[in-house]
Amino acid sequence: MVLIRIIKEYLNKQKPLDGEVFRKIQYYYLKNDTKSENRWWALLDRSKLNNLRQLLKNSHFARAFNALVEMLGL
């Protein structure tokens, strides 16, 4: 149901870029907003979902990525 809602929101818009999706996931994770975070996770296909999970398992990458979350456009 969530995925359908997101698709409708982006129906007449361009699908968000992977970097935007990754940033939003971490942004909402850091804000402790699980509902919004899950909406962005739903946009990823299986391979990108697995890639991001693997990336975030590495604490060095996760910390570096989290340090950049507030910088829009990166």
C-alpha positions in Angstrom: 0.0 0.0 0.0 2.8 2.4 0.9 4.6 1.7 -2.5 1.4 2.5 -4.4 1.0 5.8 -2.6 4.6 6.7 -3.4 4.2 5.7 -7.0 1.1 7.9 -7.2 3.0 10.8 -5.7 5.7 10.5 -8.4 3.4 9.5 -11.2 3.8 12.9 -13.0 7.2 13.5 -11.6 10.6 12.1 -12.3 11.5 9.2 -10.0 14.0 10.4 -7.3 17.6 9.6 -7.9 19.3 6.9 -5.9 21.4 9.4 -4.0 18.2 11.2 -2.9 16.6 8.0 -1.8 19.7 6.9 0.1 20.0 10.4 1.8 16.3 10.4 2.8 16.5 6.9 4.3 19.4 8.0 6.5 17.9 11.4 7.2 14.7 9.8 8.6 16.7 7.1 10.3 18.6 9.8 12.2 15.4 11.6 13.0 13.9 8.3 14.4 11.0 8.6 11.9 10.5 4.9 11.0 7.4 5.5 8.9 9.0 8.0 6.6 12.2 6.0 6.4 10.3 2.9 5.3 8.5 4.8 2.6 11.9 5.6 1.1 13.2 2.0 1.5 10.1 0.9 -0.6 11.5 2.8 -3.6 14.6 0.6 -3.9 14.7 -2.4 -6.1 16.1 -5.6 -4.5 19.7 -5.1 -5.6 19.9 -1.5 -4.5 18.2 -2.4 -1.2 20.8 -5.1 -0.6 23.7 -2.8 -1.6 22.6 -0.1 0.7 22.1 -2.5 3.6 25.6 -3.9 3.0 27.1 -0.4 2.9 25.4 0.6 6.1 26.6 -2.5 7.9 30.1 -1.0 7.7 30.3 1.5 10.6 32.9 3.6 8.9 30.8 4.1 5.8 27.6 4.6 7.8 29.2 7.4 10.0 30.7 9.1 6.9 27.4 8.9 5.1 25.5 10.2 8.1 27.9 13.2 8.4 26.8 14.2 4.9 23.0 13.8 5.3 22.3 17.4 6.0 24.1 18.5 2.8 21.5 18.7 0.1 22.7 17.9 -3.4 25.5 15.4 -2.4 
